[in-house]
Every structure is written in C-alpha cells, then in structure tokens.
Amino acid sequence: MIRFFSLLAFPILAACGSGGADGIAEIIEGPSYRELLAGYDAMGRITARYTTEGRTTPNLPGSGVLEYAGVANFSEHASEQILAITTIEVNFSDAALSGRLSNFRHVDGTEFEGFLRLTNGAFSANEDETTSVSFGLDGNLTSNSPAMSTVDVSGGFDGRFVGDNFEFIRGESSTTWVTNEGLSTVETHDMGGRLIVEKQY
C-alpha cells in the first residue's frame, strides 16, 4: 500500500517512546504548514473515496497495538487555518486509544509550542458494519503572535476507521480555543476541524 503520511519522512522526529511522556513520538522540529497540508490533502482524497465506496472496516482485531500518524486541521472558516501532526496509539485489546497533537502551524506562518493530549479515547463496532472512534482533546499552546501568545484548547473528536484493513481513522473535531486568557485581548474561538491519521506499518 502507498503510504500517504509517515513520521519516517521527517528524520528530525524523535522515535516513539524516546522522549514523549506518554510513549508517543515527540516532535523536536517538525514539517512546515505546506508539508502538513500535502499529507492532509492526500489522506483526505483517499479516505473520502473509501468512505464513498463503503470501505469502512466492519471487522477490527481483538488484540494488538498499532500506531497511527497524520494531520489535524482547525479553523473558524471553510479552509484549513491551523494544521498539526497527530500521533495515536490504538490498543485493540482494551478498545482504547491515546495520543497527542503537536507541531501546530498556522497558514500565516505562526508556529506554536506545546501539544494537545487525547483523553478518554475509545472505539467500538456498530451494527451497520461501521465503527465509532471518539476522544477528548485538551492542552495548552504558546506562540510569538500577540494575538495568540497563549492558547487553551478543549473539545472532542468523533470519527471512524476507514479502509478495508483499518488503514485510516478519519472524523470531525469541535474545539474551543481561548487565546490570551487573563489579558485585555482575550478571545474565544469555536473551531471546527477534521483529523485523519494513517496506520504506520
């Protein structure tokens, strides 16, 4: 299978378990907005086609652990405004998942430090031969932008496994971004978004 997104494409990423507090790959210095967008668009096209064709993985393994990696976007508008690397560990034995979002890049060039952690991650098989994947998102970011010097993020994700052999997870996120909390410039942004990750063989 052609790999549409791989952490191995970016040698400046630390190996899984070598630095992340939760055992997930830790970004030292990651790809640019344009590089993230290329991977996101490629995965978006193939997962949209798989979904249209009904290739939504009715049968999942009963055991084992797999790593997924990909890109999440966040925006108040129709187009991708902020992109981030997403790494997810799926534990099929416990029907649970964990992970983080990091390497946040704004379309205007702003780079963010920090990460969002996946919370209460779970998945299940449905009677209509699809799956449900859900988790919360929570964390804090900082940047050199006066408008977004601090960002407190909370929200959640709902999606499904996609592909004949659970190659992808794809779905929608809904998050609240509070920027510059405690300052006169504080603002609250309701952000929609999409997250797509690919199984890392």
N, C-alpha and C positions, 0 to 999 in steps of 0.2 A: 504494500500500500504506500502511496506517496505521502510523505509527511508534510503537512501544511504549516505546522508550527512546532519548533523543537527548541528546548533550552540549550541543546548542544550547539545550536547555531551561534550562540553568544559565549565565547570562551571566557569572558570576564565574569561569568556567573559562578558562584561557589557551588560545589557539589552538594546534593541533598544530604542533610544531616551533619554537615561540617561546620555550620555556623548558626543556623536558624534554631531558635529556642524550642520550636515545635517540631523539629526534624524536617521541615520543609525547606526547599532551596532558598538561600538568602542572596538577594541581589547586591552585588558590590557596586557595579556601574552597568546599567542596562542599555537596551536599544533605544533609539530615538522614537519620537512620535511617528515619523514616516515609516520606520521599520515595523513598529507595532501595528500600524494601520494596514500594511501589506499583509501581514499574517492574519489579522482580523477579517479583512475582506475575503481572503482565500477560504478561510474556515466558514465564513458566513455563506458563501456561494454553495459549498458542498453540503453543508448541513441543511440549508434551505431546500436543496434538491432532494436529499434523503428524506426530509420530512414530508415533502410533497408526494414522494413515491411510497410513503408508508413504512419506511425503513427505520423503525423506532425501537428496536431491541426488545422484543417481548420476553426473552429469557435471559436472566442475569446469573452469574456464577453464585454458588452458595458459599464460597470461601475464597480466600486470597486477598492480596492488596495490590492495587495499581496506582501509578502516578499519572496525573493529567496536568497539562500545561497549556496556556492560551492567553487570551486577551479579554478584558472587560472594558466597556465604554460607559461613560456617564455624561449626561447632557440635559440641559433645560430646554433644548431646541431639537430640531429634527435630525441634525447631523452630529457626528461624533465630536465632542468637545474635549474630553479628557479620556485618555487610554491608560491601562495599567496591565502589567503582567499578572496572571493568575496561576497559582500552583495549588493543586488539590490532590490529596491522598484519599483514595476510596478503599474502605475496608469492607469487603463483601461478606465476611464472616459475621460482622456486627451490624451490617446495614447502616454504617456511619461514614462520615467523611469529615476531613479537616483541611485547613489550608490557609493561604493568605494572598492578598493583593498588594503589590508593591511596584516600584518604578513608575510612578504616576507621571504622565506627560500631558501638558495642555497643548492644544493646537497652536497657541500663540508663542510657544517655546518655554513656558514656565515649567520648571521641574520641581517635584515635591519629594520631600524626605518623609519617612515613616511608612506605615503599612496598615491595612485593614485585615482583621482576623475573621475567619469563618467561625460561626458559633452555631451550636445545636444542629449540626449537619446530619441529614437523614435522607433515605430514599426507599422507595417501595415499588412493587409491580402492581399494575392496575388491571381490572377485569377486561378492559378494552384492548389489551395487549400493548399498552404503552407503559411508561414508568413515570414516577414523580420524584423529583430531586428538590430539596429545599434546605436553606440555611440562612442564618442571620449574618449581617455584616456590621462590624464595629471597629473603630480605630481613630487615630489622630494623624494628621499630616501637617507639615510646615513648608513654607516656600519663601523666596525672596520677594514675592509680589506683595505690594502694600495692600492690595485688595483681598489677598488670601494668605496672609502671614501665618495664620493658624487655621486649621480646618478640623472640625469634629464631625465625624460621619457615623450614621447609624441607619439601619434598614434591613432589607432582606432580599432573597432571590428565590424564584420558583422556575423550574425547568424540567428537563427530561434527558435520558440517554438517547443518543441518535446514532444510527448506523446498524448494520447487520450484526456486528460483534462489539457493541457498546464502545465504538471508536471515539465518540464525542459526548460531551454534556453541553447543552445549549438551553438558554432561557432568559428571562427578563428580571431585572432588578429594580427596586424602588428604594431610594435612599434620601435622607435629609442631610444636607451639608450646612453646618453653621460656621461661618467664616468670621474671624477676628472677635471671638467671644470675649466680652469684658471691655471692649473698646467702643468708641463712639461710631465706628464704621462697621459694627456687627451687622451681618445679614444672614438670612436663612434661605436656602435654595433647595427646592424639591426636584430631585434629579431622577429621571428615568434612565434606563440603560439596558444593555444586553451583555451577556457573558457567554463566551464559547471557549471550551478547552478540549484538547485532543489527547488521547491516550499515548503515553510515551513508552514505546516497546523496549 
